[in-house]
Amino acid sequence: MLNYILVFVIVCFLGAFADFIKNKIFKRVVLFFLIISFLPLYYLRDYSIGTDTLNYIHIFDAVFNIESPFDYSVDYNIEIGFVYLVYLISIFTTNYSTVFTVFTFLIYFNFVYSFLRYNLNYALYIASFFNIFSVYFYTYNILRQVVALSFVFIAVRFLIEGKNKQYIFFSILAFLFHYSSIVVFLYYFLYKYRDTLINRWYIFLPFFIFIPFLAFKYLLSMFDKYQVYAIADNISSGTGILLKLFYILILFLAIFFRSKITKYLKEYNFFTSIYLVYVSLSIFFELLGVLNQGLVRMALYFQWSAIFILLIILINIKDVKVRYITNFIFFIFLFCFTVYQLSNYGYELVPYRGR
């Protein structure tokens, strides 16, 4: 567990350092080293860490020895973007750890790049990758989907900037790494009608629930490999009811502080509309008792918005001293939350084991 805590401290320190740097070039150098700081544990890990690691190694072995990535993608129903990138990497190296590390670098590069347009707190953004939206731990397991999610973040950036062609391009790119990201095309409508959706959320509640649900059903019908996600089970997050209550609290905070938001109001309403989908899905399927791994995977495309809601609330605190104190308290909370999560994670991540 201490290995993960050390990474948390290092990357958050670099994030805090970047927050205080005014020079853009120097800031980006610091952010580059921040990305690099994420990588060592991924490179050095034993292949027994992460539930899907050995499955990916089998895929790597197969791709290393094929002549046609396209045929392999079709025959084994593995996303073509992922297969081609593994094939491209294999031209330079067939070392499993290096392949994992290249993917990890791509993931964090995308997450950091997408955040450059916002003047928000880097340290808290990075810290949230260990708890609110546990990208750091997801990357040990659901590698393809996290790559897709990282491209989704870039797509969102371009959508907000009104660059629809780039938004479509990165949405398609995300789809080529994990088919579940098809739900991201819903973002366009959530963004366009963000104010109406928030003001009349109770009218649109069925759409919040059933459009992602229908997208999930579509994936099950089109791709047999996702059938395993449809099996109902008891999904435990290690934080249980505490985490669920925390997510509901975020929704109440989003609604309560909406009238006080002046900076990033457009983005705030958009992220809140995305988050409404997440909360609606979570409550609906929890009540029905039909929660399964597929629905959990689908919810990831909406859960991440909680990060931006909280960061925008914090940046809108007028009193600078109060803002710094609040940021510090929130950081301590995220640190404690991370320690709590690690103490409850399954054997696949804790304890850390090197090769």
C-alpha positions as CSV (number, residue, x, y, z in Angstrom):
1,M,0.0,0.0,0.0
2,L,2.9,2.4,0.8
3,N,4.0,2.2,-2.9
4,Y,0.7,3.7,-4.0
5,I,0.7,6.3,-1.3
6,L,4.2,7.4,-2.4
7,V,3.0,7.8,-6.0
8,F,0.0,9.8,-4.7
9,V,2.3,12.2,-2.7
10,I,4.8,12.7,-5.6
11,V,2.3,13.4,-8.3
12,C,0.2,15.6,-6.1
13,F,3.3,17.6,-5.1
14,L,4.2,18.1,-8.8
15,G,0.5,19.1,-9.4
16,A,0.7,21.7,-6.6
17,F,4.0,22.9,-8.0
18,A,2.4,23.3,-11.5
19,D,-0.4,25.3,-9.9
20,F,2.0,28.0,-8.7
21,I,4.0,28.3,-12.0
22,K,3.0,31.1,-14.3
23,N,5.4,30.3,-17.2
24,K,3.6,28.0,-19.6
25,I,6.7,26.2,-20.8
26,F,8.0,25.6,-17.3
27,K,4.6,24.4,-16.2
28,R,4.4,21.9,-19.0
29,V,7.8,20.6,-18.2
30,V,6.6,20.0,-14.6
31,L,3.4,18.3,-15.9
32,F,5.6,16.1,-18.2
33,F,7.5,14.9,-15.1
34,L,4.2,14.5,-13.3
35,I,3.1,12.1,-16.1
36,I,6.4,10.2,-15.9
37,S,6.0,9.8,-12.1
38,F,2.9,7.7,-12.6
39,L,4.7,5.1,-14.7
40,P,7.3,3.2,-12.5
41,L,4.9,1.1,-10.6
42,Y,3.1,0.1,-13.8
43,Y,6.4,-0.9,-15.4
44,L,7.8,-2.8,-12.4
45,R,4.6,-4.6,-11.3
46,D,4.2,-8.3,-11.2
47,Y,1.9,-9.6,-13.9
48,S,-0.4,-11.1,-11.2
49,I,-1.4,-7.5,-10.2
50,G,-4.6,-6.5,-11.9
51,T,-7.5,-8.8,-12.8
52,D,-7.0,-8.5,-16.5
53,T,-3.2,-8.3,-16.8
54,L,-2.7,-11.9,-17.8
55,N,-5.5,-11.6,-20.4
56,Y,-3.7,-8.6,-21.9
57,I,-0.4,-10.5,-22.0
58,H,-2.1,-13.3,-24.1
59,I,-3.4,-10.6,-26.5
60,F,0.0,-9.0,-26.7
61,D,1.6,-12.4,-27.5
62,A,-1.0,-13.0,-30.3
63,V,-0.6,-9.5,-31.8
64,F,3.2,-9.7,-31.7
65,N,3.0,-12.7,-34.1
66,I,0.2,-11.7,-36.5
67,E,0.5,-10.5,-40.1
68,S,-2.9,-8.6,-40.2
69,P,-4.0,-6.6,-37.2
70,F,-7.3,-6.0,-38.9
71,D,-8.1,-9.7,-39.3
72,Y,-7.1,-10.4,-35.7
73,S,-9.4,-7.6,-34.5
74,V,-12.3,-9.0,-36.5
75,D,-11.7,-12.7,-35.6
76,Y,-11.3,-12.1,-31.9
77,N,-13.6,-9.1,-31.6
78,I,-11.0,-6.9,-29.9
79,E,-11.2,-3.2,-30.6
80,I,-9.1,-2.4,-33.7
81,G,-7.5,0.8,-32.3
82,F,-6.1,-1.2,-29.4
83,V,-4.8,-4.0,-31.7
84,Y,-3.1,-1.6,-34.1
85,L,-1.4,0.3,-31.3
86,V,0.0,-2.9,-29.8
87,Y,1.1,-3.9,-33.3
88,L,2.8,-0.6,-33.8
89,I,4.6,-0.8,-30.4
90,S,5.7,-4.4,-31.2
91,I,7.8,-3.0,-34.1
92,F,10.1,-1.4,-31.4
93,T,9.7,-3.8,-28.5
94,T,7.8,-6.9,-27.4
95,N,8.5,-6.4,-23.7
96,Y,5.2,-6.7,-21.9
97,S,6.0,-4.1,-19.3
98,T,7.1,-1.6,-21.9
99,V,3.8,-2.1,-23.8
100,F,1.8,-1.5,-20.6
101,T,3.9,1.6,-19.8
102,V,3.4,3.1,-23.3
103,F,-0.4,2.7,-22.8
104,T,-0.2,4.2,-19.4
105,F,1.8,7.2,-20.7
106,L,-0.8,7.7,-23.3
107,I,-3.6,7.6,-20.7
108,Y,-2.1,10.2,-18.4
109,F,-0.9,12.4,-21.3
110,N,-4.5,12.6,-22.5
111,F,-5.9,13.4,-19.1
112,V,-3.3,16.1,-18.5
113,Y,-3.6,17.6,-22.0
114,S,-7.4,17.8,-21.7
115,F,-7.1,19.7,-18.4
116,L,-4.9,22.4,-19.9
117,R,-7.8,24.5,-21.0
118,Y,-9.1,25.0,-17.5
119,N,-7.5,27.2,-14.8
120,L,-8.4,24.8,-12.1
121,N,-6.3,23.1,-9.4
122,Y,-3.9,20.5,-10.8
123,A,-3.1,18.9,-7.4
124,L,-6.7,18.2,-6.6
125,Y,-7.4,17.0,-10.2
126,I,-4.6,14.5,-9.9
127,A,-5.5,13.5,-6.3
128,S,-9.0,12.7,-7.5
129,F,-7.6,10.0,-9.8
130,F,-7.0,7.9,-6.7
131,N,-10.5,8.1,-5.2
132,I,-13.4,10.1,-6.8
133,F,-12.6,8.7,-10.2
134,S,-10.0,6.0,-9.6
135,V,-8.2,6.1,-12.9
136,Y,-5.0,5.2,-11.2
137,F,-6.4,1.8,-10.1
138,Y,-8.6,1.3,-13.2
139,T,-5.4,1.4,-15.3
140,Y,-4.1,-1.7,-13.6
141,N,-7.2,-3.6,-14.8
142,I,-9.5,-2.2,-17.5
143,L,-6.7,-0.9,-19.7
144,R,-8.6,-0.5,-23.0
145,Q,-11.5,1.3,-21.4
146,V,-9.3,3.8,-19.5
147,V,-7.5,4.6,-22.8
148,A,-11.0,5.2,-24.3
149,L,-11.9,7.4,-21.3
150,S,-8.7,9.5,-21.7
151,F,-9.7,10.2,-25.3
152,V,-13.2,11.1,-24.0
153,F,-11.7,13.8,-21.9
154,I,-10.1,15.3,-24.9
155,A,-13.4,15.0,-26.9
156,V,-15.1,16.9,-24.1
157,R,-12.5,19.7,-24.2
158,F,-13.2,20.2,-27.9
159,L,-17.0,20.0,-27.5
160,I,-16.9,22.8,-25.0
161,E,-14.6,24.8,-27.3
162,G,-17.2,24.4,-30.1
163,K,-14.8,22.3,-32.2
164,N,-17.3,19.7,-33.2
165,K,-15.1,18.0,-35.8
166,Q,-12.4,17.4,-33.3
167,Y,-15.0,16.2,-30.8
168,I,-16.4,13.6,-33.2
169,F,-12.8,12.5,-34.1
170,F,-11.8,11.9,-30.5
171,S,-15.1,10.2,-29.8
172,I,-14.6,7.8,-32.7
173,L,-11.0,7.3,-31.5
174,A,-12.3,6.4,-28.0
175,F,-14.8,4.0,-29.6
176,L,-11.9,2.3,-31.5
177,F,-10.3,1.4,-28.1
178,H,-13.5,0.4,-26.3
179,Y,-16.9,0.0,-27.8
180,S,-18.7,1.0,-24.7
181,S,-17.6,4.6,-25.3
182,I,-20.4,4.9,-27.9
183,V,-22.4,6.5,-25.1
184,V,-20.2,9.5,-25.4
185,F,-22.1,10.8,-28.4
186,L,-24.8,11.6,-25.9
187,Y,-22.6,14.3,-24.6
188,Y,-23.4,16.5,-27.5
189,F,-27.1,16.7,-26.5
190,L,-26.2,17.1,-22.8
191,Y,-24.0,20.0,-23.7
192,K,-26.5,21.7,-26.1
193,Y,-29.4,21.4,-23.7
194,R,-27.5,21.6,-20.5
195,D,-29.6,24.4,-18.9
196,T,-32.9,22.9,-19.8
197,L,-31.8,19.5,-18.6
198,I,-30.8,20.9,-15.2
199,N,-33.9,23.0,-14.8
200,R,-36.2,20.2,-15.9
201,W,-34.2,17.2,-14.8
202,Y,-37.2,15.3,-13.4
203,I,-38.8,15.4,-16.9
204,F,-35.7,14.0,-18.6
205,L,-35.0,11.4,-15.9
206,P,-36.2,8.5,-18.1
207,F,-33.8,9.6,-20.8
208,F,-30.9,9.8,-18.3
209,I,-31.5,6.2,-17.4
210,F,-32.6,4.4,-20.5
211,I,-30.3,5.9,-23.2
212,P,-27.1,4.5,-21.5
213,F,-29.1,1.4,-20.7
214,L,-30.0,0.9,-24.3
215,A,-26.5,1.6,-25.4
216,F,-25.4,-1.2,-23.0
217,K,-28.0,-3.6,-24.5
218,Y,-26.8,-2.7,-28.0
219,L,-23.2,-3.6,-27.0
220,L,-24.4,-7.0,-25.7
221,S,-26.3,-7.7,-28.9
222,M,-23.4,-6.7,-31.2
223,F,-20.4,-8.0,-29.3
224,D,-20.5,-11.5,-27.6
225,K,-17.5,-10.8,-25.5
226,Y,-19.5,-8.3,-23.4
227,Q,-22.0,-10.9,-22.4
228,V,-20.0,-11.6,-19.2
229,Y,-20.7,-8.0,-18.1
230,A,-24.5,-8.7,-18.1
231,I,-24.3,-11.2,-15.2
232,A,-25.8,-9.7,-12.1
233,D,-23.5,-9.7,-9.2
234,N,-22.6,-7.9,-6.0
235,I,-20.3,-5.1,-7.0
236,S,-18.2,-4.0,-4.0
237,S,-16.0,-0.9,-4.3
238,G,-14.2,-1.3,-1.1
239,T,-15.8,1.9,0.2
240,G,-19.3,0.6,0.0
241,I,-22.1,2.8,1.3
242,L,-19.7,5.6,2.2
243,L,-18.7,6.2,-1.4
244,K,-22.3,6.1,-2.6
245,L,-23.3,8.7,0.0
246,F,-20.3,10.8,-1.1
247,Y,-21.5,10.8,-4.7
248,I,-25.0,11.8,-3.7
249,L,-23.5,14.6,-1.6
250,I,-21.7,15.9,-4.7
251,L,-25.0,16.1,-6.5
252,F,-26.5,18.2,-3.6
253,L,-23.5,20.5,-3.7
254,A,-23.8,20.9,-7.4
255,I,-27.4,22.0,-7.2
256,F,-26.9,24.2,-4.1
257,F,-23.9,26.1,-5.5
258,R,-25.2,26.5,-9.0
259,S,-26.5,30.0,-8.3
260,K,-23.1,31.1,-7.0
261,I,-21.1,30.0,-10.0
262,T,-19.7,32.8,-12.2
263,K,-16.5,31.2,-13.5
264,Y,-16.9,28.3,-15.9
265,L,-20.7,28.4,-15.6
266,K,-21.2,26.9,-19.0
267,E,-18.9,24.0,-18.2
268,Y,-20.4,23.6,-14.7
269,N,-23.9,23.2,-16.1
270,F,-22.6,20.7,-18.7
271,F,-20.8,18.6,-16.1
272,T,-23.8,18.7,-13.8
273,S,-26.0,17.4,-16.6
274,I,-23.5,14.5,-17.1
275,Y,-23.4,13.9,-13.4
276,L,-27.2,13.7,-13.2
277,V,-27.1,10.8,-15.7
278,Y,-24.6,9.0,-13.4
279,V,-26.6,9.5,-10.2
280,S,-29.9,8.6,-12.0
281,L,-28.3,5.4,-13.4
282,S,-26.8,4.5,-10.0
283,I,-30.0,4.9,-8.0
284,F,-32.2,3.2,-10.6
285,F,-30.1,0.1,-10.9
286,E,-29.4,-0.1,-7.2
287,L,-33.1,0.0,-6.5
288,L,-33.9,-2.7,-9.1
289,G,-31.0,-4.8,-7.9
290,V,-29.8,-5.5,-11.4
291,L,-26.3,-4.0,-10.9
292,N,-23.7,-5.7,-13.0
293,Q,-20.2,-5.1,-14.2
294,G,-21.4,-3.8,-17.6
295,L,-23.5,-1.1,-16.0
296,V,-20.6,-0.2,-13.7
297,R,-18.4,0.2,-16.8
298,M,-21.0,2.3,-18.5
299,A,-21.4,4.6,-15.5
300,L,-17.7,5.5,-15.7
301,Y,-18.5,7.7,-18.7
302,F,-20.6,9.9,-16.4
303,Q,-18.9,9.5,-13.0
304,W,-15.8,11.5,-13.9
305,S,-17.8,14.8,-14.1
306,A,-17.8,14.9,-10.2
307,I,-14.2,16.0,-10.3
308,F,-14.9,19.1,-12.4
309,I,-18.0,20.0,-10.4
310,L,-16.0,20.1,-7.2
311,L,-13.1,21.9,-8.8
312,I,-15.3,24.6,-10.3
313,I,-17.1,25.1,-7.0
314,L,-13.7,25.7,-5.3
315,I,-12.4,28.1,-7.9
316,N,-15.5,30.2,-7.4
317,I,-14.8,30.9,-3.8
318,K,-14.2,34.6,-3.8
319,D,-12.0,35.0,-0.7
320,V,-8.5,33.7,-1.7
321,K,-7.5,32.8,1.8
322,V,-10.7,30.8,2.3
323,R,-10.2,29.1,-1.0
324,Y,-6.7,28.0,-0.1
325,I,-7.9,26.7,3.2
326,T,-10.8,24.8,1.6
327,N,-8.5,23.4,-1.1
328,F,-6.1,22.1,1.6
329,I,-9.0,20.5,3.7
330,F,-10.3,18.9,0.5
331,F,-6.8,17.6,-0.3
332,I,-6.5,16.0,3.1
333,F,-9.9,14.4,2.6
334,L,-8.8,13.0,-0.7
335,F,-5.6,11.6,0.8
336,C,-7.6,9.9,3.7
337,F,-10.1,8.6,1.2
338,T,-7.3,7.1,-0.9
339,V,-5.8,5.4,2.2
340,Y,-9.2,4.1,3.1
341,Q,-9.8,2.7,-0.4
342,L,-6.4,1.0,-0.5
343,S,-7.1,-0.6,2.8
344,N,-10.2,-2.2,1.3
345,Y,-9.1,-3.0,-2.2
346,G,-8.9,-6.6,-3.3
347,Y,-5.8,-8.8,-3.5
348,E,-5.2,-7.9,-7.1
349,L,-3.8,-4.5,-6.1
350,V,-2.8,-4.7,-2.5
351,P,-0.1,-5.5,-1.6
352,Y,2.0,-4.3,-4.5
353,R,4.3,-6.9,-6.0
354,G,7.2,-6.1,-8.3
355,R,8.6,-8.5,-10.9
